[in-house]
């Protein structure tokens, strides 16, 4: 093809979208011919371009001067020296077929012909086009520039691959964002995605499950916040195994075909171990890149409760708590946030790029607990629940899907959850009343550790009992309170294990249904890391038989977290951070601090 900058781009159709397509190429510095049989349409297009071209040129990355344009009422004159023709005539297939035929007869042999149609594949427009032209024909679908800059390219089934590289470069020069469908697809890429969203919204409305206002509210808060993730990133964050499990429920309930959804996902991603961010093999996106020969590693966020000997002034203990960041490979520890009041539970939201944590308050005996969040670097600290909203909040876990945090309130004798923004705070379980002194003193009612199984709809929590008493228990219940019941009288609570030394924090391997916990009770079974299989029913005999101690001899272990390799990180009040892998315990960090919660990014 001879120099494209010296030959015109032709836009057939001067309507609302045609005139915008013309402005795109003009902004990129190209000569443009605009053809429309209506002189009025051409006049309106000229007025639009003359007044709005700066909006388009502002998007282009180069400093090339804007191009010039001419208008035509006839196709032969407009396309006689064209290198690219973009058809933007009304969505009538017969009209498109005849338009393509006329362009084919009058344009140079090397001219590319593109259809802006979003309804018809370009292969349907080739009835009267010479066979040798077909490798130079494709779809080029603009949405509504300059507000929406995406352009979708798609083959007619015979399009030369070289054209996609050429046109991608040209469109980027013009300030557009081109994407290419790998094969022919009715609706291209986005319209298929949008069609599925529209279809499911209509189902929701038709079944009277929700209202348009609530659907839009959820959409805005899930997908339109600055920290929101796009859908494929979000699926990797959730975990592709979890995505498949959830989708399987819809398939079974609605009698859907699983071949192109769950079966495909399991064959191509889950079975090879590509589960998303929890996997070293990546997921829909490849694993974290290698920089300077070093693979990007996980970062640990650790809570120093402030009780250790590294804090020389005991009078400062109520505000000596810190959030630390530890890089395991280098052992480098930095303080992210300080001045906290006995922080205990922490977790990270990848979708919001924030850390969430609980403060027990200035004293565990005072009713002044609180819940907070901040950016990963410690900036923008926000209070979800102010001091006194809960008594002594302990372990906390994030649910990125519903954008909620779950936590236990020890002396408050309950299990709670609250939205990322602090709204909709609710108690899910109450094991006693603060108005009854005998219940407040009963440590067997104290809720400490928590984890959530979003796949199967469970919350798990520990009730530790008196210190090293052997009265610790682990419970499970539905993630939502059953209809007709309250947090005080719900009937779906299952006792999984009892007679434990002093169970503290929990972690769940949802894929393998293995529940992990730390126990700060008396040696030899206490001060340990433990695991049990919870895949079956709440049969204590079976659970007791599968319970195992993975590691012992910690110094009052508290925090626990699994990484993508199923390695377990544990923190203890003795000032150590451990990693346990297949029963082997290694010290990752040790000083004079006093560590409670731990999270992994």
N, C-alpha and C positions, 0 to 999 in steps of 0.2 A: 504494500500500500504506500502510495506517495505521501508526502508530508501532510499529516492531518491538520496541522495548524493553519495551512493555507487553503484548505477546502472546508466547506460548511458542514455543520450539523443541521439536519432538517427536522423540524418538529411538525408533524401533521396533526392539526387540531389546535385552535387558539382559545379553547375553553379555559375553565378555572385551572385545571391541572396542566394543560398544554402550555399556557403562558408561563407557568412556574418552572416547567422543565426547560423552556427556552432560557429563562433567567439563570438557571443553574449553569448551563454551558456558557452563557455570556460572562458570568462571574468568573469562570475558569479561563477566560481569555479567548474563547473560540468564536469563530464566525458562525452566525445562526440564521437560517431561513425558517420563517414561520408560514405555514400554508393553511388556509381555511377558505372554504367557498364563500363564506360570509364576510363582506367588507366591514360590517359592524363589529363582528367578533375580532377581526384583525385590529380595528381601531381601539377596542377595549383592551386587547392584549398589549398594544403599544403603550397605552396610558398606564397600565399596571407596571410594565417593565421600567418605564421611565421614572416612575415614582418609587419603586420598591427595589431596584437593582442594588442599592447600597446594603440592604438587608442580606442579600445573597453574597456579595463580595466580602462582607465581614466574616463569612465562614471559611473562606478559602485560605489555605496555608501559604500560597505563593503571593508575590507582589506583582504578578503579571497584570497589565492593564486589562480592563474589561473589554470584551469583544464587541463587535457591531452586528446589527441585525437588519434584515430586509423582510418584507411581507409579500406573499404570493397568494393568488386565488386558484392557480392551477398546479397540479403535481409535476408534470414534465419539466417545467421551467425551474421549479424549486429544487428538484433532485438531480439535475443534470450533472453536477460535479460534486455530489455529496460523498463523504466518507462514512457517515452514519445517518440513518433515518430512524426517528423514533415515532412510531404510530401512536397517537392519542385521540383517535376518533371514537364516537359513541360505541358502547358495548353491544354491537350487533354483529354477529359472526359473518353474515353475508357481506356486510359493508367492509369488514376487515379483510376478507378473502379478496374482494375486488380491489381494495386499496393496495394490498401486497402485490397483486398482479401488475397493477399500473406502475408501482415503484420498480418492480423487477424489470419491466420493459424499458424504463427510462433512466435508471440509475447506472453508474459505472459498475463494471463486473466485480470490482473489489469492495463495493459498498456493503456495509453491515446494515441489516434491517432488524429493528427491535420493536416489539410490541409492549406498550405500557399496560396491557390488559392484566387484570387480577382475576378475571373470571375464566378466561380461555387459555389453554396451552397454545403456544405459537405453532406447534405442529398442525393444529386444526386450521390454520390460515394458509396452508401451502398448496392448496388444490391447483392453483394456476401459476405457481412459481416454478421456474426451471430447476431441474434436479441439482445442477452444479451450484446453485445459490444457497441450497439448504444448510450447508455447513457455516453460512454467514448470517443465520437467522436465529433469534433467541427472544426470550421475554426479558424486559427491563422495567420492573414495576416500581415507580415512584409512589410515595404515599401523599405527603403534602408539604413539600419544602417551602420555605426554610425551617418551619417549625418542627417538622419531622424529617430527619435527614437520611433515614435508611432507604436503601434501594436494593431490591432483590433481583438477582440475575438467575435465569433458568434456561436450560438447553431446550431445543426443539426435538431432541433425540439424536440429532446429527451434528450439532454445533461443534466447531473446532475448539479444543481446549485453549488454544492461544488467544482466542477472543476474550475469554474471561479475565486473563491476566491483563490484556490491553485495556479493557473497559474498567476493570477495577482501579487501575492506575489513573485513568482519566477522571473517573468519578471522585476519587480522593482529591485530585487536583482542584476539583470544583466544590470541595467542601462537603461532599456527601459521605455516607457510611455504607459502602456496598457489602452485601453478603451473597453467597452463591449456593443455590440448592444443588446438592450432589446429583440429583436425578429429577426427572419430571414429576411434578406433584401438584394436583389440583389444590389451589389455594396457596401455592408456594410454601413458605415456612410460617410467617406470622399469621396469615389468615387461617391456617389450620389450627394454630394455637388459640387464636381469638375465637374461632368457631367452637372449640371445646369449652372454653370459659363461658361463652354465651349460653351454650347448651346446658351446662350444669347449673348456671344461675336460673335459667327458666325452670329446671327441675325443682330447685329449692323454692322458687316462688309458687309454682303450681302445687307443690305438696304442702304449702303454707308453713314451711319451716322457719322462714325469716322474711324480712321486708327489704325493699330496695335500699332504704336508708342504712340499715344494719349491715347489709352486704357491702355497701360502699365504705362504711366506717371501718369494717374489718380489712378491706383491701387497702385503704389509705394507711392504716397502722401496721400492716404486714409488709406492704410492697412499695410504699411511697415515702418512707422516712429516709433521711440521709444515710442511715446505717443498714437499710434493707438490702437483702441479697437477692439477686436474680434467681429464677427457678432452678436452674441446673446447679448453681453454687449452693443453693439451699438444700437440694436433695443430697449433695455430697456432705453437707454439714449434718443433716439428720442421720445419714447412713443409708446406703442403698438397700441393705438388708431390711432395715426398718421400713423404707419406702415400699418394698415388695410385700412385706407382711401386711401393711395397711391396705395396699391395693388388692391383696388377696381377699380381704373381707368384702370389698365392693364386688369383686368378681363372683364370689359365692352367693352374695345376697341378690345380685341382679342377673345372675346367669350369663355373665359376659365371657367372651373368648379371651383366654389368657395368653395366647401364642405371641401376640405382638406387644405384650406389656410385661407381665411378671415372668413368663417363661423366657422371653428374650433377655430380660434384665439378669435373671439367674444364670443363664448360659454364658452371657458375654461379660458379666461383671462380678456377680456374687460368687459363683463357683470358682473363678480364677483368683478370688481374694481381693477384688477391687471394690471395696466397700465405701469409699469416700475418705473423709478426713481421718477417720479412725484407722485407716489402713495405710501401711507404708507403700502400697502399690497404687494409691490414688483411687479414683472412682471415675465419674463422668469426665472430670478433669484429671490430668496426670498428677503424680505426687509432687511434693514441694521440690523446687529446682535446686540444683547444686550450684553454689556460688564459690568461686575460687577453690574448687576441689572439695568443699565442705558442704554436706547436705544440711539444709535448714532444720534445726532441731526444735523439739518442744521446749517450752519455757514453763517453769513452775512458779506459781504464785503461792506464797506461804504466809500464814498469820503468826506473828509473834505476839502472844497475849500480854506480854509486858511484865511477867512475874519472875523472870530469870535474873541471874546474878549480873547479867550485862546491864541491868538497870540498877545503878548503885543507890539511887535515892528512892527509898520505899514509899515516901509520901507522894511520889509522882506516878505510882503504879496505876491509879485510875485513868490516867491519860497516856500511858507509856506504850500502848499497843501499836503495832506497825504492820503494814502489808509490804512484804518483800518479794523481789523477783529473783529467781535463781536459774542460771544457765548451767545445766548438769555437766556439759562437756568441759567447761572452763572453771566451774566452781565459783564464778563471779556472782556476788549477791549485791543488789542495790535496793534501797528503800524507795518504795513507790508512794506510800502514804504513811504519815505518822500521826500521833496525837489521838489514837483511838481508845475507847473504853472497853477493855477486855474483849477484843475481837475473837470470834470462835469459828464461824462457818464461812466458807468462801467458794464461789464458783465463777466461771467465765461464760459469757454469751458471745459466741462467734458471730452471730447475726447482728447483734447490736454493737459489737466491739467494745464491751464493757465488762467490768468486774462487779460482782455483787457480794456483799458480806454482811454478817450480823455482828453487832456489839452487845455483849451481855450486860453492859452498864457499868457504873462505877463500882458496884459490888454485886455479887450474885444474890445477895439477900434483899437488894432493893429492886423495886418494880420500875426500872428505867432502861429496859432493853430497846434497841433500835435496829433498823435495816437500811442499808445504803447501797449506792452504786457510783461508779466513776469510770471515766475512760481508762483504757489499758495503761496509759502513762500516768494515771493518778490525777489528771485534771478533771474539771467539771464534776465535782462531787455533788451528788444529789441524795436527799433523804427520802426513802420510800415510806418508812414508818418512823415517826419521831420518837424520842426517848419517852418511855412510859406506855407506848401503844401495845407493847408486849412486855412480859416479865424478864425472861432470860433466854433470848433466842440462841440456838445452838447451830447444828449443822444446817447448811443451806444448799439446795441444788437448783439449777436453772433448767427450765423447759423452753427451748428455743422455738418450738413449734407454736405453742399457745402464748409465748412471751410472758411466762409467769415464773416466779420463784417460790419454791416450797421450803419450809423450815420447821424445826421443832422448837417449842418453847418449854424449857425444862421445868423450872418452878411454876410456870404458868400452866403446866400439865396439858399440853395440846400440840396438835399438828396444824400448821397454817399454810396459806398460800396468798400471794398478792401479785398483781400485775407489775410489769417492769416499771410503770410510771407511778406505782404506789396506790393505784385505785383497786377497788374490789377486793379489799382485804377480808378474808374469811377464815374461820376455824373449821377444819375438816374433821378433826377428832378432839374431843375433850375427855380426859381421863379423871378429872376431879374438878372441884369448885374452890376458887380462892376464898369464898365466903365460909368455908368449913375448915377450921383449924386442923382437925384430925386428918383431913385429906391433904392439906398443904404440907403437912409433916411427913406424909407417907411417900418415901422415895421410890417405892415401886411404881408410882404413878408418873414419875418424871420421864418425859419424852426427850430424847437426846439426838440420836442419829436418824437420818432419813435418806431414802433414795426413791426414785420414781421409775416405774416401767410403763412408758407411754404406749408401747406396742400392745401390751395386754391389759392396760388400764388399772394398774395397781400402784398404791403407795406402800412402802415398807418403813417401819420405824422401830427404834429400840426404846425400851423402858429399863433403865440401868439398875434400879434398886439401890440400896445403901452401898457404900463403898466396900468393895471386895467381899460382898455378902453371899454371893452365889444365888441371888434372887433375880438376876437379869433375864429379860425376855425380849423376843423379837416378834412383831406383829405385821399383819398385812390386811389391807382393806381396799375397796374400790376407790378409784381416783376421785370420784364424785360421790356425794352423800346420796343414798337411795331416796327416791321420792317418798314423801310422807314422814321422813325422819330428820333428825338434827345431828349435830356433832356430838351431842350428849347421849343419844339413845340409838344410834345406828346399829343395825343387827348384822352387818356383813363383815365384822372384824374377825380375823382368824389369828389364833395364837400358833406361831410356827415353832418356836423353840423357847424353853424355859430352863431354869436352873443354871444359867450362865454366870460366870464370875462377875463381870461388870461390862456389858457390851456398850460401845460408844457409837462411833460413826459407821455408816454403811456405804457400800458401792455395789452396783449391779452390772454384771456382764449379761445384757439382755439377749444377746445372740445365743449364748449357751445356757442361759437361765441359771447362772451361778451368782449367789449372794455372798459378798465379802463383808467382814466387819473387823474393827479393832476392838480389843477388850483390855481394859486397864486394871483388871482384877488381880487377885493374888496368884503368884507363881504356884505351880508350874503351868496350869492351863490358862491363867490370866496373863496380862502383859504380852498379848499374842495377836497374830493376824490369822483370821479364820475364814473358812469358806463352806458353803453348803449348796446342794442342788435343790432349787425351788421350782423345778419344771412341773412337778405333779401337784396333787391336791395337798391340802394342809394336814398331812399325816405326820404327827410328831415322831412316831416310831421310825418311819422311813427317813425323816429329816435327821434324826439323831444318828442313824446309821451311816449317813453320807457326810456328816459334819467332819471336817478335818482341820487341823492346825497346820498352817503353812509356814509360820515362823514364830519364834518365841524370844523371850528375854529382851523385850523393848523396855524403855523407861517411861511407863504410863503412856501408851500410844493413843492418839486421838484421831488425827486426820488420815484420810485414805482416798486414793484415786487411782483408777486404771488408765493406762495409756493404750495406744493403738496396737501394741504388741502383746497386750494382756499382762504387762508388767505392773506390779502394784507399788505405788509410792505411799509411804507411811511417815507421819510426823509424830514426835512424842514430846512430852513436857520436859524431858531431859536435854532438849536442845539439839536433836538430831533429825535429819531427813534421810530416809532409807529407800532403797529400791529392792523389791523382792521379785526374783525371777526363778520360777521352777524350784521354789523352796530355798534358794540361796539369797541371803540377806547381805546387802552392801550399803555402807554409809556413804551418802552423797554429799552431806554437809553436816558439820557439827560445830557448835560454839556454845556460848553460855546463855543462849536464848531459851525460850519456853514456847514450843510451837504447838498450835492447835490445827486449824484448817489448812487444806491444800487444794489447789486447782491446777489444771494443765491447759496450756494454750498451744 
